[in-house]
Amino acid sequence: MKTFLFTLFATAIAPFAFAQEPDKALIRVKYAFSHVRDTTNRENYYRENMMLIAGKNASVYLSYDKIIQDIEAKEAFEKQKRQQANVETPTFVSPSKKRQSNSMEIFYFANRHKFIIKEQLVAFYLTEEKVEKIDWKISTDTRIIEGLNCKKATGYFRGRNWTAWFAEELPFSTGPWKLVGLPGLIVEAYDEDAEVSFIFLGLEKIDEKAKPVKNPSNDYTIRKIGSSNVLSETEIQLPPDAIKATPEEIKKLKETRDKDPKKFLQTQMELVGLGSLKQVSPGKNTGIPAQMPVFNNPIERPKSLHPYP
C-alpha cells in the first residue's frame, strides 16, 4: 500500500503543470445540486450547494459546502495547534461534519478541450479527461431566471438527456459539472428523468483589479489540512503539489481506503508530511460499521443502460 502511494508521488504533476497558466477568475456562480442516487428511495435524494468559478478560458466546479467545512476545519486546527504548542505529539480532533460534501473539483480548460479532475484523499490527486462535445440543440424557448434572459438547449451526454438554460449576456462557455459548450453560462440544467438537477442560486462578479491572495502562513501542515479559501482567490489554477494519477489508480486508492481507513489515513498523512500528527475523530466508536448508502444511479450512466439519446 505505502509503496503504491509513494510511487504515485514520484510521478507527481509535471505533466499537468505543463502549461496551465493561471486564468483570471471573473465570476462565482452558486448552484443547488440534487441527485437521486438510490432509485428505490427517490424521496431521499442527495443535496449539496456547489460553486462554479469561471474565467475567460477556464473554470472550476466544486462544493461550496466543502469550502465552508474546510474553512472551519482550518480554524479549528490552528486553534488546537496554539493550545498544544508545547506538546511533543499534538492531537488534532477533526470537527464533525454537519452534512456530507464532495471533495472532487472539476477543472475545465476550454482551449485544451480537457477536464482535470482533482480529488483530495488527504493528498491531492489529478486525473485528466477529454472533453466530450455535446451536440446541443438550441430552441426558441426563452425564460427569465433571477433577472437573466436565458435560452433553452437540449443535448445527450453520458447516458442522460439534458435540458440547459443558458444566458448569452454572460459570455462563459461553461456550466455546472461537465455541462459545457453553449454560447453563454449555463444557469440551470436538469435531466429528463428528474434525477439530477443544478438550480441557480445566484452569482457575483469578481473584481478584475484584485490581486491574487497569497496564503499568509508558511506552515505546511496548516495548508494541507484544508484547501485554501477559494472565496478570496482571484485566479483559477491547478494545485502545484498534486499527484498525477489515472482513474484506475484512484479507484484502487479508494478501495484501499474503504478496506482499512485508519491505515490509509496514516499513510496519506505521512505522504503529505503530517506523519507525526495524531488524528482523532469526534464521537464514540461503537464498533458497529456505518451503513453505506445505496448508490445505484450515477450521474454518468453506463452506455449499456442508455446507449442512445
N, C-alpha and C positions, 0 to 999 in steps of 0.2 A: 504493500500500500504506500509506504513512505517513499520507496524508490520510484514508484509511478508518479507521485506528486512532484518530486524533485526533478524528474525527467521532464515533466511539463514545464517546470520553472526554467529549466535550462534552455527551452525553446521560446523564451519569452517574446516580447511583442515586436521585435524589429520589423517583421513584415507588415504589421498593422500601422506602426508609427509612420510607415513608408510615406507617407505622403499626405497624410491627412492634416492639412493646415487648419488651425482653429477658425471656425466660422462665427461671425458676429451674431449673437442672439438678438432677434428683433421683437419676438412676441412670445408670451407664455399663454397657453390655452388649457383650460381645465375641463375635464370630461367626467361624467358619471358612467362608469363601466359596469355592465351587468352581464352575467353569463350563466345559463342553465347547464351546470356541469353534470348533473345527475338527472337523466330523463325520466327516472322513476319517481323523482321528487321535485317536480318543476316549481313548486311554490317556494322552496328553499334555495333560491338561486344565489350565486356569488356576486358580491358588490364591492366595488373599490373606486376611490377617487383617483383619477390619473391626470397626468400633465404632459403636454406636448410643448417643447421649446423649439422654436424654428428660426432659421436664418435664411439667407438667400440660397445657399447651396446644401445646407444640411439641417437635420432636425434630430431630436432625441425624444422618445416616448418613454415615460417612466411613471412609477407610482408616486402620487402626491402624498398618500397616506404614509408610505415608507420614508419620504423626505422628512415628514414631521416626526416619525418614530426615531429616525437617525439623529435628528437634532436633539431630541430628548435623551437618547442613549449617550450621545457625546457629552451633554451637560452633566448627566449622572456620573459618567466615567471620570470627568475632570474633578467633580466634587469629591468622589471617593478617593481619587488619587491624592488630592490635597489632604484628606483626612488620614491617609495611610502613608504619609511622606517618609516616615521613619521605619516603616515595616519592611522587613527583608523580602518577604514573598507576599505582595499585596493580593487581595482577593477582590475580584470585580463581580458584583451581583447585577446580572442583566435585568433591566426593568421589564416587567411583564407587558406583553403586547395587548393593547385594548382590542385590536382586531387584526385579522390576517392581512398581509400585504405581500406584493410580488417584488422580488429582488431583481427581476430581469429588466434591462433597459435596451431599447431598440434604437440604434443609430441608423439614420438613413442619409446616404450621400448620393444626391441626385446625379451629379456629374459622373460618378463612377458606377452608377447603377448597382449599388451594393447596400445591403444591410450588414451592420456589425452588431451582433447580439452580445451584450455584456451581462454576465451573471456573477453574483457575489456568493461564494461559498466560504466566507471569511476572506480568502484571497479573491481577487478579481480575475475572471476568465473572459476571453473574447473569442467568438466564433464568427466566421464570415458566411454570408448567404447572398446569392444572386437575387436581384430584384426581378420578380416575375411580373411582366407587364399585364395589366388588367385592361381588357377590351371594354372600356366604359362606353355606355350608350347614353348620351345626354339628351334629355327630353325637354319639352317646352314648359313643363310644370315649374312653377316658382313658389316660394314660401319665404316669409319673413321670420327669422329665428333671432330673438333678442335684438331686434333692430337691424340685423344683417339681411340683405337681399340675397337669397340662395336659390340655386338651380338644382334640379334633380338629375341624378345619374344612376344607372344600374349596371352591374357587372358581376361576372362569376369569378370567384377567387378562392382557392384552397378548399373546394368542396361545398361552398355556400354561394347562394345568390344574394348579392348585397344591394341595398339602396343607400345612396350617399347624397347628402345635401351640402353643396359647396358654395363659397362666397367668392366671386371673382374680384370683389373690392379688396380682398386680402390675397395678394399675389404670391401665395406659397403653395407649391405643388406637392403638398404633404397632408398628413392627417393622422388620426389615431391608429395605433397598432402598425400594421403593414399595408394599410389602405392609402395608396398614393397615386399620383399620376393624373390628377384633374387640374384644370386651369384656375385654381383657386383653392384656398384652405377648405378641407372637409370639416364642416361644423358639426354634422351629425351623421351617424351611419348605423344600420341595423340589417340583420339578415331576414329573409322571407319567412323563416320558421319562428321568428320572435324568440330566439335563443341567445343571441348576442346583440348588444347594443352599446353605442357610445353617444351619450347625450351631452350636449353643450351646456356648460355651467358658467362660462364667461372667459374673457381674455384680458390681458394687459399688454401694452406696448412697452418695450424696454428702451431706456434712454440710450441712443446710439453713441452719445458722448461719454457714457460711463466707462470707467476703466475696469479691466478685469480685477476681481477681488483675489488677492493673494491670501493663502492660509497664514494667519498671524503666528501660528505655533509651528515651531520646528520639531515638535515632539512626534516622532514616527508612530508611536503607539496610539496617540490620540487620533491621528489622521486615519489610522487603519480601523479603528473601532466602528466609526460611522462614516458614510460618504460626506463630502463637503456640502455646504448649504447651497444647493443649486438655485435657491430663491434669490440669491445675491450675485450669482455668476452672470457674466455677460458674454461668454464665449462657449461654443459647442465644440468639444474635443474629447478624444478618447483618453482614458487614464494612462499615464506613462508607465505605471508599474503593473499593468495587467499581464496575464499569461495567455499566450495563444493556445487554443485547443480546438479539436474537431468535435462535432456533435456526438460522435461515438465516445470520445474521451469524457465529455461532460456527463453523458449517460452513465458511464462506468463510475465516475466520481459520486454521483447521486446514489447509485446502488450501494456503494461502499458506505456512504453517509447513513443511509437508511438501515443498513445491516448493523453498524456499530457507531452510533452517533458520537459517543464520548471519545473514542479513539480517533475518529475522523476529525473532530474539533481540535483535539490536541495537536494532531499532525498539521492541520491548517494553521493553527496559531504559531507553530514553530516555523512554518513556511514564510509567514509574514513578519517574523521577528518578535513574536509575543510568547515564546515558549515558557518564559519564567512567570507568566501571569496566570494565576489560578482563576478559573471561570466557574461561577456558581449561579445556577438559575433559581429564581424565586419559587416559593411553594414547596410542598412536601412531595416526596416521591412515594407513591402508594405501591409501586411495584407492578401496577396494572398498566399494560401498554395502552396508549391512547388509540382510540378508534380512528382509523384512517377514513377520510371522506371518500364517498364514491365519486369517481371521475370517469364517466363513460362517454362523454360528449365533448371532445376537444374542439377548440375554435377551428383548427385546421383538420378537416375531416380526411380520412384516408380515401384515396381515389377509388378504391374498390367499393366504397359505400355510395359515393356520389361521383361517378366518372364523367358525367356530362352536365353542362349548365342547364 
